[in-house]
Amino acid sequence: MNGYHEVKQGETLSRLADRYHLGDYRVIYNHPKNADFKRRRPNPDVIFPGDQVFIPEPTIREQAGSTDCRHRFRLRKPQNMLRIAIEDAAGERLRNAAYEITFELVKLTGSTNGDGMLEQRIPLHIEEAILKIGDLNWTLKIGHLNPMEDAPDDGNSGIQARLRNLGYDLDNIDGILGARTRAAIRAFQQDNPPLAVDGICGPQTRAKLLEKHGS
């Protein structure tokens, strides 16, 4: 394929690079025809449904070899590195805590590090997984985080997702700034003085939300 692709929810540049046999997301991200996209999306892992990205043609790699010998080629399966800071209800990091991640009948186990960070490689195509630590369970939507800036919904879905990831009371990520979302914003503002507690996610609240969430 050579042309523009409209991003859908859950798609990432790494997944698009894999789908179109480009090997690395940077082939897309750094292409001159995607300069405006790169300017609007400084974090290549956080893109918005409806974004237009140019997909270049893949480069054919040639490998010399004798015709009278057998040759073995190893295909590397692309993976994501999942990085999550895990905290309890009091905001304390869960350090050196055993976890389980399950998806498609696969179970991965490990422990958070001394800073309470979970780092785990998972297959690139996985969009949803269940994370379990002790009696706590989370459903992870991998690659579904929307940006808060330069977005058709004024960044509302990105605000909602980050608030929910931080433990604030939100059910739906619908991009609508309703009463429940405003209540979650006020709760976040109360927890992060000296933010004004007004239920409005202005520049200072957005900056603090990005700082606390990490992306």
SERO-4910 file (N, C-alpha, C, O; in steps of 0.05 Angstrom, whole numbers):
BEGIN
 pado doro    nc1    nc2    nc3   cac1   cac2   cac3    cc1    cc2    cc3    oc1    oc2    oc3
  Met    A     17    -24      0      0      0      0     17     25      0     39     26     13
  Asn    A      8     45    -14     21     71    -14     -1     92    -14    -14     95    -35
  Gly    A     -5    105      8    -27    125      9    -34    131     38    -19    124     56
  Tyr    A    -56    145     42    -64    154     69    -82    134     82    -99    121     70
  His    A    -78    131    108    -94    113    125   -108    130    147    -95    146    159
  Glu    A   -134    125    151   -149    138    172   -148    121    197   -156     98    197
  Val    A   -137    132    219   -133    117    243   -160    110    256   -178    127    257
  Lys    A   -162     86    266   -186     76    280   -178     72    310   -155     70    317
  Gln    A   -199     72    327   -194     69    355   -179     43    360   -186     22    350
  Gly    A   -158     45    377   -142     21    383   -118     17    365   -101      1    371
  Glu    A   -117     32    342    -94     29    325    -71     47    335    -75     68    346
  Thr    A    -47     37    332    -23     51    339     -4     51    315     -8     35    297
  Leu    A     16     68    316     35     69    293     50     43    291     56     34    269
  Ser    A     56     30    314     70      4    313     53    -17    301     63    -33    285
  Arg    A     27    -17    307      9    -37    295      6    -32    265      4    -51    249
  Leu    A      5     -7    257      3      0    228     28     -8    214     27    -19    192
  Ala    A     51     -3    226     77    -11    213     78    -41    210     87    -51    189
  Asp    A     68    -56    229     68    -85    227     48    -94    205     55   -112    189
  Arg    A     25    -82    205      5    -90    185     14    -85    156     10   -102    139
  Tyr    A     28    -63    152     37    -56    125     66    -64    120     78    -55    100
  His    A     77    -82    137    104    -94    132    126    -73    131    143    -74    113
  Leu    A    125    -53    148    145    -32    148    166    -36    170    186    -22    170
  Gly    A    161    -55    188    182    -62    208    183    -44    232    185    -54    254
  Asp    A    181    -18    229    185      1    251    167     24    248    163     34    226
  Tyr    A    155     33    270    136     56    269    149     81    259    135     99    248
  Arg    A    175     84    263    189    109    255    189    112    224    192    135    215
  Val    A    186     91    209    184     93    180    159    110    173    160    126    154
  Ile    A    138    107    188    114    123    184    117    151    197    113    171    185
  Tyr    A    125    151    223    125    175    239    144    196    227    139    220    228
  Asn    A    167    188    216    187    206    207    185    212    177    202    226    166
  His    A    165    201    164    162    206    135    155    236    130    138    247    145
  Pro    A    167    248    110    161    277    105    132    283    102    123    305    110
  Lys    A    116    265     90     88    271     86     72    270    113     49    277    113
  Asn    A     85    260    134     71    260    160     82    281    179     79    279    203
  Ala    A     95    302    168    107    323    184     86    337    201     90    343    225
  Asp    A     62    343    189     41    357    204     30    338    226     25    347    248
  Phe    A     26    313    219     17    294    239     36    292    262     28    291    285
  Lys    A     62    291    256     82    289    277     82    314    295     87    312    319
  Arg    A     77    337    283     75    362    299     52    361    318     54    369    341
  Arg    A     29    351    308      5    350    325      5    328    345     -8    329    366
  Arg    A     21    307    340     22    284    357     51    279    366     64    261    356
  Pro    A     60    295    386     88    293    395     94    266    408    117    258    410
  Asn    A     73    252    418     76    225    429     65    206    409     41    204    405
  Pro    A     83    190    395     73    173    374     55    150    384     42    136    368
  Asp    A     55    146    410     38    125    422     10    134    428     -7    118    435
  Val    A      6    160    426    -21    172    433    -31    187    408    -25    210    404
  Ile    A    -47    173    392    -59    185    368    -89    183    370   -100    169    387
  Phe    A   -103    197    351   -132    200    354   -146    187    330   -137    189    308
  Pro    A   -169    173    335   -184    162    313   -192    184    294   -202    205    302
  Gly    A   -188    179    268   -193    199    248   -168    213    238   -168    226    217
  Asp    A   -146    211    253   -120    221    243   -113    209    216   -118    185    212
  Gln    A   -102    224    199    -93    214    173    -63    211    173    -48    231    178
  Val    A    -53    187    167    -24    183    165    -17    171    138    -32    154    127
  Phe    A      5    180    127     14    169    101     29    143    106     47    142    123
  Ile    A     22    123     90     35     97     92     53     93     68     43     90     46
  Pro    A     80     93     71     97     89     48     99     60     40     90     42     54
  Glu    A    110     56     17    115     28      8    137     15     24    156     28     31
  Pro    A    134    -11     30    155    -24     45    180    -27     28    179    -29      3
  Thr    A    203    -28     41    228    -33     27    234    -62     26    233    -76     46
  Ile    A    241    -72      3    247   -100     -1    277   -105      6    295    -92     -5
  Arg    A    281   -123     25    308   -129     33    317   -155     19    303   -175     19
  Glu    A    341   -154      8    352   -177     -6    375   -189     11    391   -174     23
  Gln    A    376   -215     11    397   -229     26    410   -249      8    397   -267     -3
  Ala    A    437   -246      4    451   -264    -14    455   -291      0    458   -293     24
  Gly    A    454   -312    -17    459   -339     -6    462   -359    -29    451   -356    -51
  Ser    A    477   -379    -23    482   -400    -43    457   -416    -49    442   -422    -30
  Thr    A    452   -423    -74    428   -437    -82    429   -467    -74    409   -480    -74
  Asp    A    453   -477    -69    455   -506    -63    458   -511    -33    467   -532    -25
  Cys    A    450   -491    -16    451   -494     13    424   -487     25    408   -472     13
  Arg    A    419   -498     48    395   -490     63    402   -466     80    424   -463     91
  His    A    382   -447     81    386   -423     97    363   -420    116    340   -425    110
  Arg    A    369   -411    140    349   -407    161    346   -378    166    365   -363    172
  Phe    A    320   -368    164    314   -340    170    295   -340    194    276   -355    195
  Arg    A    301   -323    213    284   -321    237    267   -296    235    277   -274    233
  Leu    A    240   -300    237    221   -278    236    216   -268    264    206   -283    281
  Arg    A    223   -243    270    219   -232    296    190   -222    299    180   -206    284
  Lys    A    176   -233    319    148   -224    324    148   -198    340    161   -196    361
  Pro    A    134   -178    329    135   -152    342    120   -153    369    100   -168    372
  Gln    A    130   -138    388    118   -137    415    116   -108    425    130    -90    416
  Asn    A     98   -104    444     96    -79    458    109    -82    485    109   -104    497
  Met    A    120    -60    496    129    -60    523    108    -45    540    105    -21    537
  Leu    A     94    -60    557     74    -48    574     87    -37    599    100    -52    613
  Arg    A     84    -12    604     95      1    627     73     16    643     60     34    632
  Ile    A     69      7    668     47     18    684     57     23    712     70      5    724
  Ala    A     51     46    723     57     51    752     32     42    767     10     51    762
  Ile    A     36     24    787     14     12    802     13     25    829     33     25    844
  Glu    A    -11     35    836    -15     48    862    -40     36    876    -58     27    862
  Asp    A    -40     37    903    -64     28    917    -83     52    920    -78     73    910
  Ala    A   -105     47    934   -126     68    937   -116     93    951   -126    115    947
  Ala    A    -94     90    967    -83    113    981    -62    127    965    -50    147    974
  Gly    A    -57    118    941    -37    130    924     -9    121    928     10    133    918
  Glu    A     -6     99    944     21     88    949     28     68    928     12     51    920
  Arg    A     53     69    918     62     50    898     63     22    909     72     17    932
  Leu    A     54      3    893     55    -26    900     82    -37    891     85    -46    868
  Arg    A    101    -36    909    129    -44    902    133    -74    906    123    -86    925
  Asn    A    147    -86    887    154   -114    888    130   -132    893    130   -151    908
  Ala    A    108   -124    879     83   -139    882     79   -158    858     83   -151    835
  Ala    A     72   -183    864     67   -203    844     42   -196    827     22   -187    838
  Tyr    A     44   -200    801     21   -194    784     17   -217    764     34   -233    759
  Glu    A     -8   -217    753    -15   -235    730    -28   -218    709    -45   -201    714
  Ile    A    -20   -223    684    -33   -210    661    -43   -233    643    -28   -250    635
  Thr    A    -69   -233    637    -81   -254    620    -93   -242    595   -105   -220    596
  Phe    A    -90   -256    573   -103   -249    548   -102   -274    530    -83   -289    530
  Glu    A   -123   -278    515   -125   -300    496   -115   -327    508    -99   -341    495
  Leu    A   -123   -334    532   -116   -358    545    -87   -360    553    -77   -381    561
  Val    A    -73   -337    551    -45   -336    559    -43   -321    586    -57   -301    590
  Lys    A    -26   -331    604    -22   -318    629      8   -312    632     25   -330    630
  Leu    A     14   -287    637     41   -278    642     43   -269    672     25   -256    682
  Thr    A     65   -277    685     69   -270    713     95   -255    716    114   -257    701
  Gly    A     96   -239    738    120   -224    744    115   -208    769     96   -213    784
  Ser    A    133   -189    775    130   -172    798    137   -143    790    154   -138    773
  Thr    A    123   -124    803    131    -96    799    159    -92    811    168   -107    828
  Asn    A    172    -71    801    199    -66    811    198    -49    837    177    -44    848
  Gly    A    221    -41    846    223    -26    872    210      1    871    206     13    892
  Asp    A    204     11    847    189     37    844    160     33    839    145     52    834
  Gly    A    150      8    840    122      3    835    115      3    806     91      7    799
  Met    A    135     -1    788    130     -1    759    127    -29    749    143    -47    756
  Leu    A    107    -34    733    104    -59    719    115    -56    691    107    -38    676
  Glu    A    133    -73    682    143    -73    655    142   -101    644    154   -120    655
  Gln    A    126   -105    623    121   -131    612    117   -130    582    102   -114    572
  Arg    A    132   -146    567    128   -148    538    104   -165    532    100   -187    544
  Ile    A     87   -156    514     64   -171    505     62   -169    474     73   -150    463
  Pro    A     49   -188    461     47   -187    432     34   -161    423     16   -150    436
  Leu    A     43   -151    400     35   -125    390      5   -123    385     -7   -102    388
  His    A     -8   -145    376    -36   -144    368    -55   -143    392    -79   -138    388
  Ile    A    -46   -149    416    -64   -150    439    -74   -122    446    -58   -104    452
  Glu    A   -100   -119    446   -112    -93    453   -125    -93    481   -130    -72    492
  Glu    A   -131   -117    491   -144   -118    518   -132   -141    534   -128   -163    524
  Ala    A   -127   -135    559   -116   -155    577   -127   -150    605   -136   -128    612
  Ile    A   -126   -170    622   -134   -168    650   -109   -168    668    -93   -187    666
  Leu    A   -106   -148    684    -84   -146    703    -94   -152    731   -114   -140    740
  Lys    A    -81   -171    745    -89   -178    772    -66   -176    791    -44   -187    785
  Ile    A    -70   -161    812    -50   -159    834    -65   -164    860    -81   -147    868
  Gly    A    -59   -187    873    -74   -193    897   -104   -196    891   -112   -212    874
  Asp    A   -120   -181    906   -149   -182    901   -159   -160    882   -183   -157    877
  Leu    A   -140   -145    870   -147   -123    852   -145   -133    823   -127   -147    816
  Asn    A   -165   -124    807   -166   -131    779   -170   -106    762   -187    -89    770
  Trp    A   -156   -103    740   -160    -81    722   -163    -93    693   -149   -112    686
  Thr    A   -181    -80    677   -182    -86    649   -165    -66    634   -170    -42    636
  Leu    A   -144    -75    620   -126    -57    606   -135    -54    577   -137    -75    563
  Lys    A   -139    -30    567   -144    -25    539   -119    -14    527   -113     10    530
  Ile    A   -104    -31    514    -77    -24    505    -78    -10    478    -89    -21    458
  Gly    A    -66     13    476    -66     29    451    -91     45    447    -96     55    425
  His    A   -108     48    468   -134     63    465   -133     90    477   -154    104    478
  Leu    A   -110     99    487   -109    126    500   -109    148    479    -92    147    461
  Asn    A   -127    166    481   -130    189    462   -115    213    472   -113    217    497
  Pro    A   -106    230    454    -92    255    463   -112    275    475   -136    273    470
  Met    A   -102    294    491   -119    314    502   -117    341    487   -133    359    492
  Glu    A    -99    342    468    -96    367    452   -101    361    423    -96    340    413
  Asp    A   -111    382    409   -115    381    380   -132    356    373   -124    341    355
  Ala    A   -154    353    387   -172    330    382   -200    341    376   -209    360    388
  Pro    A   -215    327    359   -242    336    352   -261    337    375   -280    353    375
  Asp    A   -257    321    396   -275    322    419   -264    340    441   -271    337    465
  Asp    A   -246    359    434   -234    378    453   -217    363    474   -212    374    495
  Gly    A   -209    339    468   -193    323    486   -208    310    509   -196    300    528
  Asn    A   -235    311    507   -251    300    529   -247    270    534   -245    262    557
  Ser    A   -245    254    512   -241    225    516   -213    220    528   -210    201    544
  Gly    A   -193    236    521   -167    233    533   -167    241    562   -154    228    578
  Ile    A   -182    262    569   -184    269    597   -198    247    613   -189    240    635
  Gln    A   -220    237    603   -235    216    617   -218    191    621   -218    180    643
  Ala    A   -203    182    601   -187    158    603   -165    161    624   -161    143    640
  Arg    A   -153    184    625   -131    189    645   -143    190    673   -131    179    692
  Leu    A   -165    203    676   -178    204    702   -186    176    712   -181    169    735
  Arg    A   -197    160    694   -205    133    702   -180    116    709   -180    101    728
  Asn    A   -159    119    693   -134    104    699   -122    112    726   -109     96    738
  Leu    A   -127    137    734   -117    146    760   -136    139    783   -130    146    806
  Gly    A   -158    125    777   -176    115    798   -200    132    804   -214    127    824
  Tyr    A   -206    152    787   -229    169    792   -254    156    780   -252    141    761
  Asp    A   -277    163    791   -302    149    786   -313    157    759   -328    176    756
  Leu    A   -307    140    739   -317    144    711   -322    116    700   -306     98    702
  Asp    A   -345    113    687   -352     88    674   -345     88    644   -330     71    634
  Asn    A   -357    108    630   -355    108    601   -334    129    591   -332    151    602
  Ile    A   -320    121    571   -302    140    557   -317    148    531   -313    135    510
  Asp    A   -333    169    532   -351    175    510   -345    203    498   -358    211    479
  Gly    A   -325    217    509   -318    243    498   -338    265    505   -336    287    494
  Ile    A   -357    259    523   -377    279    530   -371    290    558   -367    274    577
  Leu    A   -369    316    560   -361    328    586   -387    332    602   -397    355    605
  Gly    A   -397    310    613   -422    311    628   -417    315    658   -394    321    666
  Ala    A   -438    312    674   -437    317    702   -417    298    716   -402    307    734
  Arg    A   -416    273    708   -399    254    722   -369    260    716   -352    258    733
  Thr    A   -364    268    691   -337    275    684   -328    300    699   -305    302    709
  Arg    A   -346    320    701   -339    345    715   -334    339    745   -316    351    757
  Ala    A   -350    320    756   -345    312    784   -318    299    788   -304    304    808
  Ala    A   -310    283    768   -284    270    770   -261    291    767   -241    289    781
  Ile    A   -265    311    750   -246    332    747   -243    348    774   -221    354    782
  Arg    A   -266    354    786   -265    368    812   -250    351    833   -235    362    849
  Ala    A   -256    325    834   -242    308    853   -212    308    848   -196    309    867
  Phe    A   -204    307    823   -175    309    816   -164    335    825   -142    336    836
  Gln    A   -178    357    820   -168    383    828   -166    386    858   -147    398    868
  Gln    A   -185    374    873   -183    375    902   -158    360    912   -146    367    932
  Asp    A   -151    338    898   -128    322    906   -102    335    898    -80    326    906
  Asn    A   -102    356    882    -78    368    871    -78    398    874    -79    413    854
  Pro    A    -78    408    899    -76    437    903    -50    448    892    -30    433    892
  Pro    A    -48    473    883    -69    494    886    -88    496    862    -96    519    856
  Leu    A    -94    474    848   -112    476    825   -139    487    834   -149    480    856
  Ala    A   -151    504    817   -178    514    823   -198    491    821   -197    476    801
  Val    A   -215    488    840   -235    466    840   -260    476    827   -279    485    840
  Asp    A   -260    474    800   -283    485    785   -295    465    765   -314    472    751
  Gly    A   -284    441    763   -294    421    744   -288    427    715   -299    414    697
  Ile    A   -270    446    711   -261    453    684   -232    444    679   -215    451    695
  Cys    A   -228    430    658   -201    420    653   -186    439    635   -182    435    611
  Gly    A   -178    462    648   -163    482    634   -134    475    632   -126    453    639
  Pro    A   -117    494    622    -89    488    617    -74    477    642    -58    458    639
  Gln    A    -78    489    665    -64    480    689    -72    452    698    -56    436    705
  Thr    A    -98    447    696   -108    420    704    -99    400    684    -91    377    691
  Arg    A    -99    406    658    -89    388    638    -59    381    642    -51    358    639
  Ala    A    -44    402    648    -15    397    652    -11    379    676      6    361    675
  Lys    A    -26    383    698    -23    367    721    -33    338    716    -21    319    726
  Leu    A    -54    335    700    -64    309    693    -44    293    677    -40    269    681
  Leu    A    -31    307    658     -9    293    642     14    286    661     25    264    658
  Glu    A     21    303    679     43    298    698     37    273    715     54    256    718
  Lys    A     13    272    726      5    250    744      2    224    728      9    202    738
  His    A     -9    226    704    -14    201    689     11    191    676     16    167    674
  Gly    A     29    209    667     54    201    655     54    202    625     75    197    613
  Ser    A     31    207    612     31    210    583      4    222    574      0    226    551
***
